[in-house]
Amino acid sequence: MKFGFGKIKDALKGVAEKEEREKEDEEEKREREISEAREVKEKMSESEQGPGTIEELNMEAKEPVKLNEPGSGPEPLAPADRTKAEKTGLIFFPAFDWAISPTHPEREERLLYTRDQIFEEGLMDLPQIAEYTPRLAGYKDIARVHFCVPDIKAQATTPHLIAAGSCLVLADALMVGEVKNAFALVRPPGHHAMTVAHGNRGFCNINNEAILVEYLRRKYGIRRIAIVDTDVHHGDGTQEIFYNDPDVLFISFHQDGRTLYPGSGFMNELGGPKALARTINIPLPPGTPDEGILYVLDSLVLPILRDFKPELVLNSAGQDNHYTDPLANMRFSAQGYARLNEKLAPDMAVLEGGYAIQSALPYVNTGIILAMAGLDYSCVREPDYTPGMFVQASRDRKVLDEIVATQLENWKNRDFLVEETVKGLGDFYHRKKQIFYDTDMIQEFQDETIKMCPDCQGYVTIDSHAHRSINDTRVFGVSVPIYACKNCQAEAREEYKKRIRDPVYEHVYLQDKKADEYRAYDMRTKKETVY
Amino acid sequence: MLIGIDVGGTTTDAVLIGNGEVYSTAKVATEPQNLLISLLTALDAVSGEIPPERIKRVVFSTTVITNLIAEGKTDHVALLLIPGPGLNPASYNFPDSFFLKGAMDYRGREIQALDEAEVRENVSRIRDLGFLRAAVVSKFGQRNPDHEFRVAEILEEMHPECKVELGHRVSGKLNFPRRVASTMFASATKEKYRAFVAEIKKALAERDIKAPVYILKADGGTLPLEKSTEFPVETIFSGPAASTIGALALTPEGQTSVVVDIGGTTTDLALILSGKPLMASRGAKLDAFLTQVRAFAVRSIAVGGDSAVRVAEAGEGKRTITVGPDRAGPAYCMGGPEPTPTDALRVLGLIEIGDPGRAKEAVASIASRIAKTESKDEGKDEGKDAGKDEDRLGADIEAEYDYDTRAETETACRIVDIATEMIASAVREMFLEWEQEPAYRIWEVLQKKKERPENVVGVGGGARGLIAGVAEKLNARPLIPEHAEVGNAIGAAVARPTLTLNLRIDTEQKVYSVAEEGEILSLNTTDISNFNKMRSEDAEALAAKLLRERAERFGISEYAGEAEITHSEVFNVVKGWLTAGRLFDVNMQIPAGLIPEWKRREKA
């Protein structure tokens, strides 16, 4: 693929400026965060019970941790028939009292004008819309996805718990058949948050979509889920979390990673050895308009979805492909977004980024809500928009053609790819990763291993080393997939027991999704927390 | 002496209060065709024996607007709507709509100009069609009413006899479709309401009553009669508001109660949470339209003392007792045509009205019909748990014991149980709905908690027999205060004025506006010196000052001190990476409550 240099230069300039400004804001931001954390802590301790149930065990005995036989967790509930549901579930949680910092794009009034627009339109009164009220997600819901360093409380503050909890409220509404589809119009966002959470990256601490997926799997026994990430930034967090999971198809289209944060999401990122081509990246040239995105949707995304036959389709719905977005360089319109959601017909959409808070968000959100509710969105239009104002460059069209052809080929050959790759591997597949937390300025190095199990997708271990300015943190996490085999589960739990005796780690985590049991061991206090 | 009068659907209730004591009460039948007569008859009944100069205050609640709308007797209104981008206006179901080009955005910036030629074309059509009233409403008109003003000017110029109502003057709240409906009703009822007020004034003058006269609004506040002609729609649903304020006046301060007003056909429910009546979150529904009229969160269910009690097939050869939703006439024991819950209450001795023989007969007819199918079953119900397990109920009744007292008692219990369960479950739903109100801020989510009623307060005529059953089901205390049967009139008599003020300040554009007043004013006219340094406290101080002025204009300045801030928020307007200004929203209100004359009595 080739780009015009001008575009890259523009885009790079944008990123550099962004980083510079962020540096300027950093100090203020830190202070604010500290005071905010304090406030939230106070609030949490005031409330009678924290979210979720936590068991704290003092582990100073000789045998530090005693793992009983793993339970199998409760039986999942059967999802209800939704064919008769007529409403679109909606939670609007603008978190008007939360910001990363006062002038950060992720700040209080991000959804203010969106509120004005959707309230003035009277959308909440429409018989096709059912408005739900948010709740806090439990710590256990977070533990199903993340290894939070040092603990969940530090990464998932109240607003994060509410944003994630809102997704869960809508998931329940969807699964009991109250609504035909749902849109969580919530912030803070989450799609850059990875399994290990040392801090905030790309404005995200915890991953709302991943928490939603694990909740749906645990509570309702949903197995095959497709996540389509329509944010302009590569959904690297969601990709990382489900990279080795053949049951979750992750498709992300985004502005080419060479021109935009987080700098990943290329076509060669196809998934772990046993989940190859279950991660499909579509790096789009900067400046791609409605036409290009809808072309990719029609000729690549929808055919793959039809083939994969997921039980649920989730839209990780960023709105920063918009032609006025200050952080990116795409040319998508409100009409384009509405059309996309109409065609994709996601069972659930979760808001991600989108920072043109005045010129885009009020119109884009109105368009998405109307499209999901099956209402006429033809009159939704930005003030400065005229149809046909953006034309797909023919050079870029060729790039798109190549992407479509390559990824369709990968998809078609997925089973063969997996077979060939696994053949050449031993008992474990090792991978080294380097992760940068742009918001919190943390460099993380990871050693990841995946058991190449013949019976299941294999358990995963992550040895993570995080460098802040002077403090280093090393943690170890073991993750057992929900559909893991007994051997993998037993082996993984042994691994956890072994690591909690190793003083090089500050924290050791066990995430046994099969047993729905989550443990975090603090080496310094010798305390184990069980979620 | 204070007078309160509630003109309800079936009866008009009046009460005379002096020194916090109820002096006299009156109940007359409402004549739907002449509400004024009903009102004056009730007034004369309570005030006849005292000299007019001793009357210090008169408050009415009336269904006049509700009736006008229900009977379709309102005036035709042409709707000139400027919807701008968003929902397709073709999906609106408003009558007589004329859509115009032009648009404002959420901050009141013009994003599309009016097409004057198009406006003129539509105005001449309106004139040719013979409309004499027009409502002009633009989306975000409350943020910038210029388009509404311009259309009004053209109307004035081309069609001067047409009376014009502007959307931003009716409501400053966000919600275009509700504002359209509210403006339409305001325009459609204004003239007839004005005539009604004129007649009242004349009648009062004839009686030499010079005391200030107020009208009760749906939010439980009083409005000077004169002033009410500007806001006729706010007087809808003042009946339930009167009952709620009455319950508030008659129950201990600060408690959580559900107010149950059981009438003949329907039961109205309202909630008092820790001493504060609960408001509907977005506004009342009127006819087929959602409006922005501030009203108490009331729920009306189709069950009352005179609801028809029938036996229905429940499938599989089983039969079940139904209560309501219709009313065939008065209770059987009062000479009506069909059995009713009142008959059941009479049989159980819970009330003393009506003919006991006829009541027995009514309940027995139900008992025999239900027994025919159930006599085969071998149930052993005690009748008390009747409603919970309908299939087995009355199972030991046999056809030949049609007139067996036990069977009648059991059936009567069951009828009462069904009726009380309908009311109790509606109350539970109301509390659940209140808990499910959306929250948009972190603190709102954190403070959500469950609340359940301590009291079930019965007001209105049908309350006496059913309240205990409802309270038992809700695990609350039944409360039928003294004078409960005229609780609504007491509520009207002791209600204090309410007033709202929604202030919005945009320091980037250097303007402020009060939604209720519809004017956009320059911040330079205020005593705020440096807009960039403005804080929430400054905005709140400005709001308090504006509220005092507004209260003065309404002639209720003595209540300005009761005003409270219900909501205050500030947002930065960031341009690029700099703060270019701030948006302040301050909402204040003088909440519904009781006048001090009544409170004094509580202490005594």
Interface residues (C-beta under 8 A of the other chain):
Chain A: R21 K43 S47 I91 F92 F93 P94 A95 F96 D97 W98 P102 T103 R107 E108 E109 L112 Y113 R115 D116 Q117 F119 E120 E121 G122 L123 M124 D125 E131 Y132 T133 P134 R135 L136 T158 P159 I162 Q358 P362 Y363 T366 L370 L375 D376 Y377 S378 C379 V380 R381 E382 P383
Chain B: P83 P85 G86 L87 N88 P89 A90 S91 A103 D105 Y106 R107 I111 Q112 K139 F140 L174 N175 F176 P177 R178 R282 L290 E435 Q436 E437 P438 A439 Y440 R441 I442 W443 V445 L446 K448 E569 F571 N572 V573 V574 W577 L578 T579 L583
